[in-house]
Amino acid sequence: MSGFNQFLMQLINGLNVGSIYALIALGYTMVYGIAKLINFAHGDIIMVGAYVCLVCINMLGLPWYVAALISIVACALLGVIMEKVAYKPLRSASRISLLITAIGVSYLLESGFQLIFTSNPKPFPSFISLPALKLGAVSISSTYYVTFVISVVLMIILNTFVRKTNVGKAMRAVSEDEGAARLMGINVDRTISLTFAIGSALAAVAGILYCSSYPVVTPYLGSLPGIKAFIAAVLGGIGSIPGAVLGGFILGMVEAMTKAYISSKLTDAIVFTVLIVMLVFKPAGILGKNVKEKV
């Protein structure tokens, strides 16, 4: 393979993994933008979505599209329950308390699924069987371009939903000033619950697509992708929907190019270095805005 074709292949690999990071980062940025909460249990919802889909296909014998829909609905409900039970009672507490709670929920999900399914990896069925695309001498797997298209389409839909619909306007009002939103008659609790539901549904989609590319499921499936997606959200500007997608693509590119041209052992180190550099020179992220908080 020529140097250009190798570069093109790594570019495609970067877009593939970046698309998955982008979907997960959308959930992070939605929750933080509206509820001002960094939900570190969000990565584990990827794992829950993958397991639910796997059970529906292997044990219940359902078609993949029905299994995927059930997985998305189940994760959306899990997000709502998580917010009601774990986060709502602590909404006025310190951010440290919320962070500790999020980490606790993460460990609870991982340990619970390990008890149910054991820690042994489970093979995930591949159901994306469209023809590969040819780009010169490079063949692009259907999993790659389907993942990319889905992430971009969902970003556009979500951005349009938040900006154009009444519910989306309510979300933005809660994000700007929760107290003023209550005075205007907006149901803040319902708006925050809906935000968790949407973010968790996106995580389910990301989990299914991730396992389609890397067809193995374990209880710790979402840990590392969840952390990487959080970095992507910060990189793009946490709270910004286009920023989350841009950050995901950039992070995917950095990973792919590092593995190809530097060393796979240094991938995580370089990813965290990118985060540190961004926090030093542009802490609001690429598309984020510096907002002065009134005290």
Stockholm file with secondary structure:
# STOCKHOLM 1.0

chainA/1-295         MSGFNQFLMQLINGLNVGSIYALIALGYTMVYGIAKLINFAHGDIIMVGAYVCLVCINMLGLPWYVAALISIVACALLGVIMEKVAYKPLRSASRISLLITAIGVSYLLESGFQLIFTSNPKPFPSFISLPALKLGAVSISSTYYVTFVISVVLMIILNTFVRKTNVGKAMRAVSEDEGAARLMGINVDRTISLTFAIGSALAAVAGILYCSSYPVVTPYLGSLPGIKAFIAAVLGGIGSIPGAVLGGFILGMVEAMTKAYISSKLTDAIVFTVLIVMLVFKPAGILGKNVKEKV
#=GR chainA/1-295 SS CCHHHHHHHHHHHHHHHHHHHHHHHHHHHHHHHHHCCCCTTHHHHHHHHHHHHHHHHHTSCCCHHHHHHHHHHHHHHHHHHHIIIIIGGGTTSCHHHHHHHHHHHHHHHHHHHHHHHCSSCEECCCCCCCCCEEETTEEECHHHHHHHHHHHHHHHHHHHHHHHSHHHHHHHHHHHCHHHHHHTTCCHHHHHHHHHHHHHHHHHHHHHHHHHHSCEECTTTTHHHHHHHHHHHHHHCTTCHHHHHHHHHHHHHHHHHHHHHTCGGGHHHHHHHHHHHHHHHCTTCSSCCCCCCCC
#=GC SS_cons         CCHHHHHHHHHHHHHHHHHHHHHHHHHHHHHHHHHCCCCTTHHHHHHHHHHHHHHHHHTSCCCHHHHHHHHHHHHHHHHHHHIIIIIGGGTTSCHHHHHHHHHHHHHHHHHHHHHHHCSSCEECCCCCCCCCEEETTEEECHHHHHHHHHHHHHHHHHHHHHHHSHHHHHHHHHHHCHHHHHHTTCCHHHHHHHHHHHHHHHHHHHHHHHHHHSCEECTTTTHHHHHHHHHHHHHHCTTCHHHHHHHHHHHHHHHHHHHHHTCGGGHHHHHHHHHHHHHHHCTTCSSCCCCCCCC
//
